[in-house]
Amino acid sequence: MTTITPQFAQFDAEALYQVLEAKVKAALAQADNVAVIGIYSGGAWIAERLVAALNLNPAERLGFIDVSFYRDDFSEKGLRADIKPTQIPFDVDDATILLVDDVLYTGRTTRAAINELFDYGRPKKIMLAALIDRGERDLPVAADFIADAVSLQPGQSLQLQRADDGSFTLIIQSNA
């Protein structure tokens, strides 16, 4: 686990993505009926790249999910202005689903995504990939694939950003 101190403001997100991609490709090489669903927004960006790396047809095997209405803390957080529609263009039943998020933290987003996913059908298997695992879970959720685990200072969060060329940057933000 990497401990982040305030003087470091940025990760090599591209190197982290390469680590995650290699783990996912190795594990899913023999899987059948694979589909990838990215959690908006950072997970959706990573999912787009993973679908290409897995040589899957994005029109048929890539979906996106917005968990806003499925979160158990919806009444506390309220409705975000940037809600996007969930798009799952494939049959979820009996599929091996790779659910992708950028940062795994409390587990609440993952729980909400799984709840929403089951509204679309019953997958054969759901696997979770995250670029970064922050730990400190509120729920018993674990990723199958992570690039790195980090510990942040209180009041800090991570934000994945995507440039126009598709490259990633991961920055630490102070929430104070």
N, C-alpha and C positions, 0 to 999 in steps of 0.2 A: 504494500500500500504506500502510495506517495502522500506525504504530508505537505500541504501547500502553505507557504508563509506569505504574508502580505507583499513582500518585494517582488514575487513572481506574479505577473498579471496575465500570462498567456501560456497555453500549451501548444505543442506541435500536433494540431488536430489531424493533419494529413497522415502523420506517422501512426497516430492512434487508430485512424480509420483502416490503414493497411493491416494492422494487427488484428482488428476485428474481422475484416474481410477474410483473411487467411483462416481464422478459426471457423467462421461460418462455412466457407467453401469446403473445408476438410470434413466437417461434420455432416453437411447436407449432400455430399457427393453421391451417396447411395440411396438417399431418400426419394420417395416417389410422391407425386401430386403436391409438389412444393409451391407455396404462394407466400408472398411477403406483404405485410401490412405495416406501414409506418405511422407512428403517432405524430400528429401535427405538432410543431412544425419541424423541429430538428430531426425527429425520428423519420419523418417523411422524406427528408433530404437524404438521409443515410440509406433508407430503403430503396430509393431510386437508384443509387449507385450499386447497392448489393444485388438488385435484380439484374443489372447489366453484367456484373461480375459472375453471377450464377448462370448467365446465358438464358434467362427466362424472358418470355415475351411480356413486356410491361403492360400491353393492352389487355392481356389475359391473366397475368399472375401477380399484378401489383395493385395494392389497395392502400387507402389512406383512411385514418380514423380520427375523429375529434371527440374527445371524451367529456367535453364540457358538461353535458346534461347527465352524465353517469357518475360524476364525482360525488363522494359522500360529503364533501365539504363545499358543495355548490352554494348552499345558503350563506356560508361565511365569505366565500370568494366573490360571489356574484357572477354575472354574465360578462364575459370578455367581449370586446368589440370585434375581435378578429376571428370569430367562429367560422369554420369552414365545413362544408358538408362532408359527411362520411361517404367514401366511395369504395365499394367492394364489388368489382365487376366479375367475380368468379363464384362458383359454388363452394361454400365453406365446408359443407358436409364431407367428411372423410379426407379433408386436405391436411397436409402438414403445414402449419402456419408458422412462419417466422415473424413474430411481433417485434418491432424495432422502435427503440426510444433513444434519445441522445444521452440523457442523464437519468440514472436510476437513483432515487433518493428514498422517499417514504414508502413507496410501493402503492400509493393511492392511485396514481395515474395508470399503472399496470392493471390493478384490480378493476378500475373503471373500463379499461380497454377490453379486458376479457369478458366482463359483463355485457358490454355492447356487442362484442363479437358473437356471443352465443345467441343474440337476437337474430343473427343471420344464418345460424345453423350450428351443427355439432362437428367441430374439427376432429380429425383423427388424433392430432397432437398439436400443442402450442408450445413453441420454444421462444425464449426471450433473449434478444440481443440489445446491448446498450454500450455506447462508447465509453462511458464513465459510470462507475458505481461509487456513489458517495457514502453508502452505508447508512447508519442511523434509521433503520426501518421502523415504521409504525405498524406495518403489516408483514406477515411472513412470505415475502416475495424474494426470489433469487433469480438472477439472470443465468441463462445457459452459456452465454458468451459475453465477455466484456474485454475491452482493450486495456483498461487500467482501473484501479480503485484508488480513490483519493480521500483525504480528510481535509476539510476546509475550516477556517476560523469561523466562529460565530458571526452571523451577519453577512456572510459571503455566499454567493451562488455562482453557478456556472451557466454560461449562455453560449450555445453553438450558433455561429453565423456562417452564412454561405455567400461567397462572392459571386459576381456575374459569371465567372468562368467555372463555377461549380465547386471550387476549392473551399475547404472548411477552415474556420478559425474558432478556437474555443477560448473564451475569456472569462476571467473571474470578475464578478461585479460585487461591489459593496452595497448591501441593502440598507445601509444606514441613512 
